[in-house]
Amino acid sequence: MQVPFIDLRVSHTSIKKQLEEAMTEVIDKAHFIGGEPVDQFEKKFASFMEINKCVSCGNGTDALEIALKALGISAGDEVLVPAYTWVATAGAVIRAGAKPVFVDVDPETYCIDPEKVTSHINKNTKAIIPVHLYGHPAAMVELLEIAKKYQLKVLEDCAQAHNASIDGKKVGTFGDIATFSFFPTKNLGAMGDGGAIITNNHDLARQCFLIRNQGQEKKNVHITHGRNSRLDTLQAAILNVKLQHLEEWTQKREEVASWYDKYLNGANVVKPHVKNGVRHVFHLYVILAEKRDALKSYLEEQGVSTLIHYPKPLTSLTIYPPQDQKNYNIVNDLSEKILSLPMYPGLKEEQVQYICRQINQFFEAS
Ligand SMILES: *Cc1c(COP(=O)(O)O)cnc(C)c1O
């Protein structure tokens, strides 16, 4: 059996007609920047997130950079970032002119560990970026307490966690501001790039609005330094259709995860932990396995594609100054063992059973 890591066709087939209609409308109007679909998406996404404001932009990386600038982060500032995340989280800090300071992660959720945060705080520390990695919410309640005590701004990177929540409250609504990516493979994905920033703070929203549009308050009135970062009209029209299906797709991901939980032998691998009261939206289903590289090759031979998110913690990338590795035991250990199994809405129970059988067999044979 061949099982791809992801197959985006499955979730698009059933809504192809709606997507075509939405795209045709954009083509017929020939209005390709801004306009109604973009305004509509910002309203709909804010309402879905139960938050005041949504400012759309070009992608999730821009969203992070714009949000950091809106928060006033600049040269000389330090920003706390988990040592395990997609490189964009730290890259945005650099682009804002500040310094990313890496914090080790919680060994169960793989998100930034609140207990390890305070030792990295100094007088230059201005903000913290919790990343809801793989779709599991970071420990927002604990992190907000720390942020309050040390007067840090909180920017939630929700690129992997659309629709995740803690005690029913969606992630992205805990901090001062939050960012999303609509890269095609994310839980809510466009057919190209897209991103958004959400906040309850009107001043921050206004700042983001200005920065993403050349600092323009209105045409040719520039009141700050900005840049161009826009959600295309066509992508907004597509996202308006797809947002209606996000809850259904989230439930499908949860169902796939429940099959993995059922068929994987916990004696062989560590399955994802889900903390009490949180909704894990399984952007990725990540297991820990000894002999990970051999298992990965074995699965490839059996037709199962897997990936590693990410082969190296940020603390091992040469683009950053060398880090004191003794502070990063958890990420260093994880990087040897993590393996992302196929995960997408529409993956079938037989396929998951097949994958789990291969994994169980690999360990039984060795
Ligand atoms: C995907 C991702 C981003 C960046 O989003 P793009 O739209 O690709 O720029 C940022 N942070 C995390 C955690 C991501 O997974």
The ligand as a Tripos MOL2 file, in Angstrom:
@<TRIPOS>MOLECULE
LIG
   15    15     1     0     0
SMALL
NO_CHARGES

@<TRIPOS>ATOM
      1 C1          4.3430   27.6080    8.5200 C.3       1 LIG1
      2 C2          4.8470   28.2850    9.7340 C.ar      1 LIG1
      3 C3          5.1970   29.6420    9.7330 C.ar      1 LIG1
      4 C4          5.3390   30.4580    8.4910 C.3       1 LIG1
      5 O1          4.2690   30.5150    7.6600 O.3       1 LIG1
      6 P1          4.4550   30.8460    6.1040 P.3       1 LIG1
      7 O2          3.0610   31.1480    5.6720 O.co2     1 LIG1
      8 O3          5.0290   29.6600    5.4460 O.co2     1 LIG1
      9 O4          5.3390   32.0450    5.9930 O.co2     1 LIG1
     10 C5          5.5530   30.2280   10.9320 C.ar      1 LIG1
     11 N1          5.5790   29.5230   12.0720 N.ar      1 LIG1
     12 C6          5.2740   28.2160   12.1190 C.ar      1 LIG1
     13 C7          5.3020   27.4960   13.4280 C.3       1 LIG1
     14 C8          4.9070   27.5470   10.9490 C.ar      1 LIG1
     15 O5          4.6140   26.2450   10.9940 O.3       1 LIG1
@<TRIPOS>BOND
     1     1     2 1
     2     2     3 ar
     3     2    14 ar
     4     3     4 1
     5     3    10 ar
     6     4     5 1
     7     5     6 1
     8     6     7 2
     9     6     8 1
    10     6     9 1
    11    10    11 ar
    12    11    12 ar
    13    12    13 1
    14    12    14 ar
    15    14    15 1
@<TRIPOS>SUBSTRUCTURE
     1 LIG1         1 GROUP 0 **** ****
